[in-house]
Amino acid sequence: MKNANVLQTRIDALLNVLSEDVLILSQQGTIIFSTHTDSAIPWGSSDDLIGKTLSDIFPTPLFLSLQGMVDQCLSLNQLAVKELLLDPQEITYLRSQGMKESCWVEVRMAPSAGSEPSVVCRIDDISQRKRAQRESSPIQRDLLTGMYNRRALMPVLTQSIAQALRYDWICSLMLINVDSLRLINEEKGWDVGDQIIKRLAESLNSLKRTADFLARVGEDGFAILLPETNAEQGILAAERVRNMVSDLSAPHSGTEVRFTVSIGVATLTGEGDSADDMYGRAEDCLQLSKQQGGNRISGSE
Ligand SMILES: Nc1nc2c(ncn2[C@@H]2O[C@H](COP(=O)(O)OP(=O)(O)OP(=O)(O)O)[C@@H](O)[C@H]2O)c(=O)[nH]1
């Protein structure tokens, strides 16, 4: 066997024993080689994949992100790495192959030598790592922001409601949720999404009053308990948050990524109201703000 053939055989063998998914892509994003043993992602057979282009498989934002990596990798002749969410709801090809759950992957592309420019692309399932990071969070603190979490918020809300009822005070609860974080993660990378959550956390922390209680709740949201705040004042506080967010951004490839939030505000209704009820009403309001297109505030008593 000629040296080049021996080398090619070794490379093929090496690719075939890797547990990660490996694709070789032409400069135009056409798949010219694929291997994916024991993969969590149902790519289909090599016959299904070879000859397809990235745009045949992925929806536009994801395709642009991947093709951008191919271009970057080849033009700079260096490794390109990105974390992306593969969601079967958005990727018809993977859905048709039986994928049900979305999955976080790390995509690494390296330029490969040859007469035709091509890249070797390794796709590694990192969902478990992401999940482990979240689950190892201390009981009452969120790992990313260091903020209190929902578990810490609920007893404080219960106590605040009890005090308000006893002394004839009032209180409100504001839920703030980043709009379209999934898309931001997909298009700009998980790190940019993380930066957005962190910047929002820091800004909310400096905006809130001393007596307010701030917590990270859900995946991409925050709650602020506002003691001695009626419905009208709650909406005004939400306006302040929305205005503050309009000045925030996260850096990405020399540009600034801006974002918006949707807000729901619930106010104590009186005797018989509970922390769960108030939280539920705030969630309904938040949902309404989302349904109306995001970057909105809705309130309920
Ligand atoms: N960067 C980053 N993303 C996260 C984190 N936690 C959850 N996410 C992602 O945030 C996304 C939230 O998605 P959705 O609940 O659909 O919300 P969304 O895309 O913001 O859509 P709307 O809320 O309807 O505007 C999911 O893709 C999560 O995987 C985190 O700590 N960092």
The ligand as a Gaussian input file, in Angstrom:
#p B3LYP/6-31G(d) Opt

LIG

0 1
 N      -26.927000      30.295000      28.344000
 C      -27.741000      29.664000      29.167000
 N      -28.880000      29.117000      28.680000
 C      -29.686000      28.467000      29.550000
 C      -29.370000      28.345000      30.904000
 N      -30.369000      27.643000      31.501000
 C      -31.249000      27.330000      30.548000
 N      -30.858000      27.823000      29.355000
 C      -31.498000      27.680000      28.053000
 O      -32.411000      28.742000      27.918000
 C      -33.416000      28.339000      26.976000
 C      -34.764000      28.738000      27.485000
 O      -35.648000      28.346000      26.474000
 P      -37.179000      28.648000      26.511000
 O      -37.736000      28.290000      27.854000
 O      -37.777000      28.026000      25.290000
 O      -37.274000      30.204000      26.464000
 P      -36.894000      31.257000      25.345000
 O      -36.133000      30.720000      24.204000
 O      -36.248000      32.386000      26.119000
 O      -38.305000      31.646000      24.798000
 P      -39.350000      32.619000      25.496000
 O      -39.146000      32.498000      27.003000
 O      -40.685000      32.129000      25.061000
 O      -39.027000      34.004000      25.025000
 C      -33.301000      26.835000      26.795000
 O      -32.762000      26.599000      25.538000
 C      -32.340000      26.426000      27.904000
 O      -31.560000      25.320000      27.533000
 C      -28.142000      28.915000      31.382000
 O      -27.786000      28.861000      32.554000
 N      -27.375000      29.551000      30.466000

